[in-house]
């Protein structure tokens, strides 16, 4: 049976706050957005907004969680090209890239609200990417010179690092280094007769 009453309304309001915060941070950036703006867009006061989240860091952590869930929904069970699309999409939301990089640095402290999110995120992301890389290897699109689990770690490090460079210089292409690395790992087509 569906929940009704104050709990249901509270969950709906919390979902609205996350949706609005995701949109505002994507458009205006991490540093340029005040929580008052998010609260106002949700027709709440700042204390009203904070009623739904224990702290600013908790709200920002949940924004990143929502962003990751959206990205997972777009990737689905697809191949490596879907991961490249997520990288391309990031260039359209610099505020979320900025938020991600800032929160990733803070999440190194196990007491930070984002610590658990990043631990879970990297564990799941490594496993998912390793599975996709393994399929690509089975299909002959990549060599087996580097095991898929280690290659997944390398690709994630590359993507995270290129995001930091991109924040400092928007002329940096976030997708190109990933496609270059994958091209280096592609089997020589002459050896396959193609």
C-alpha positions in Angstrom: 0.0 0.0 0.0 1.3 3.5 -0.9 2.3 5.8 1.9 0.1 8.8 2.4 0.0 11.9 4.5 2.9 13.9 5.8 5.5 11.3 5.0 4.4 11.1 1.3 4.4 14.9 1.1 7.8 15.1 2.7 9.3 12.7 0.3 7.7 14.5 -2.6 9.1 17.8 -1.4 12.6 16.3 -0.9 12.5 14.9 -4.4 11.5 18.4 -5.7 14.4 20.0 -3.8 16.8 17.5 -5.3 15.5 18.1 -8.8 15.6 21.9 -8.5 19.1 21.8 -6.9 20.4 19.6 -9.6 19.1 22.0 -12.3 20.4 25.1 -10.5 23.8 23.7 -9.8 24.1 22.4 -13.3 23.3 25.8 -14.7 25.0 28.2 -12.3 27.8 26.2 -10.7 28.8 25.1 -7.3 30.4 28.3 -6.2 27.8 30.5 -7.8 24.7 29.0 -6.3 23.4 29.8 -2.9 21.1 27.4 -1.0 18.7 30.4 -0.6 18.2 30.3 -4.4 17.3 26.6 -4.3 15.0 27.2 -1.3 13.3 30.1 -3.1 12.7 28.1 -6.2 11.1 25.4 -4.0 9.0 28.0 -2.2 10.8 27.4 1.0 12.8 29.4 3.5 16.5 28.4 4.0 15.6 26.8 7.4 12.6 25.1 5.6 15.0 23.6 3.0 17.4 22.5 5.7 14.6 20.7 7.4 14.8 18.1 4.6 18.6 17.7 4.7 20.8 17.8 7.8 23.4 20.1 6.3 24.5 21.8 3.1 27.0 18.9 2.5 24.2 16.4 2.9 22.1 18.2 0.3 25.1 18.4 -2.1 25.9 14.7 -1.6 22.3 13.9 -2.5 22.5 16.1 -5.6 25.5 14.1 -6.7 23.7 10.8 -6.0 20.8 12.0 -8.1 23.2 13.0 -10.9 24.7 9.5 -10.8 21.3 7.9 -10.9 20.4 9.9 -14.0 23.6 8.9 -15.7 23.1 5.2 -14.8 19.7 5.5 -16.3 21.1 6.8 -19.6 23.9 4.3 -19.7 21.8 1.2 -19.0 23.4 -2.0 -20.1 25.0 -0.4 -23.1 28.6 -0.4 -24.2 31.5 1.9 -23.9 30.1 4.5 -26.2 27.4 5.2 -23.6 30.1 6.0 -21.1 31.5 8.5 -23.6 28.1 10.1 -23.9 28.1 10.7 -20.1 31.5 12.5 -20.5 30.1 14.6 -23.4 27.0 15.5 -21.2 29.3 16.7 -18.4 30.6 19.4 -20.7 27.1 20.8 -20.7 26.8 20.9 -16.9 30.0 22.6 -15.7 28.5 23.3 -12.3 28.0 19.7 -11.6 31.5 18.9 -12.7 32.7 21.5 -10.3 30.5 20.1 -7.5 31.7 16.6 -8.2 35.4 17.5 -8.1 35.0 19.6 -4.9 33.0 16.9 -3.1 35.4 14.2 -4.3 38.2 16.0 -2.6 36.2 16.5 0.6 35.0 12.9 0.6 38.4 11.6 1.5 37.5 12.5 5.1 35.5 9.5 6.4 33.4 11.9 8.5 32.2 13.9 5.5 28.6 13.1 4.3 29.9 12.3 0.8 32.5 9.7 2.0 30.1 6.8 1.7 28.7 8.0 -1.6 32.1 8.1 -3.2 33.2 4.7 -1.8 30.0 3.1 -3.2 30.2 5.1 -6.4 33.8 4.0 -7.2 33.2 0.4 -6.3 30.0 0.2 -8.5 31.6 2.2 -11.3 34.7 0.0 -11.4 32.7 -3.2 -11.5 30.3 -1.9 -14.2 33.1 -0.5 -16.3 35.2 -3.6 -15.9 32.2 -5.7 -17.1 31.8 -3.5 -20.2 35.5 -3.6 -20.9 35.5 -7.4 -20.6 32.7 -7.6 -23.1 34.6 -5.3 -25.5 37.6 -7.6 -25.1 35.5 -10.7 -25.8 34.2 -9.0 -28.9 37.7 -8.2 -30.1 37.4 -4.5 -29.8 40.1 -4.2 -27.1 43.3 -6.2 -26.4 43.6 -8.2 -23.2 47.0 -6.6 -22.5 45.5 -4.9 -19.4 42.9 -6.9 -17.4 39.5 -5.2 -17.4 39.4 -4.5 -13.7 42.8 -2.7 -13.9 41.8 -0.9 -17.1 38.6 0.3 -15.4 40.6 1.9 -12.6 42.8 3.6 -15.2 39.9 4.9 -17.2 38.1 6.3 -14.1 41.3 8.0 -13.0 41.7 9.5 -16.5 38.1 10.8 -16.5 38.3 12.3 -13.1 41.7 13.9 -13.8 40.5 15.3 -17.2 37.5 16.9 -15.4 39.9 18.8 -13.1 41.9 20.0 -16.1 38.7 21.0 -18.0 37.5 23.1 -15.0 40.7 25.1 -15.4 40.7 25.2 -19.2 37.4 24.7 -21.1 39.4 24.1 -24.3 40.4 20.7 -22.9 38.5 18.0 -24.6 37.2 15.6 -21.9 36.3 12.8 -24.3 39.5 12.7 -26.5 41.9 11.3 -24.0 39.5 8.4 -23.3 39.0 7.6 -26.9 42.8 7.9 -27.5 43.5 5.4 -24.7 40.9 3.0 -26.0 42.4 3.3 -29.5 45.8 2.4 -28.1 44.2 -0.7 -26.6 42.5 -1.7 -29.9 43.9 -4.8 -31.5 46.0 -4.1 -34.6 43.5 -4.5 -37.5 46.2 -5.7 -39.9 46.7 -8.8 -37.7 43.0 -9.6 -37.8 43.0 -9.3 -41.6 40.9 -6.1 -41.7 
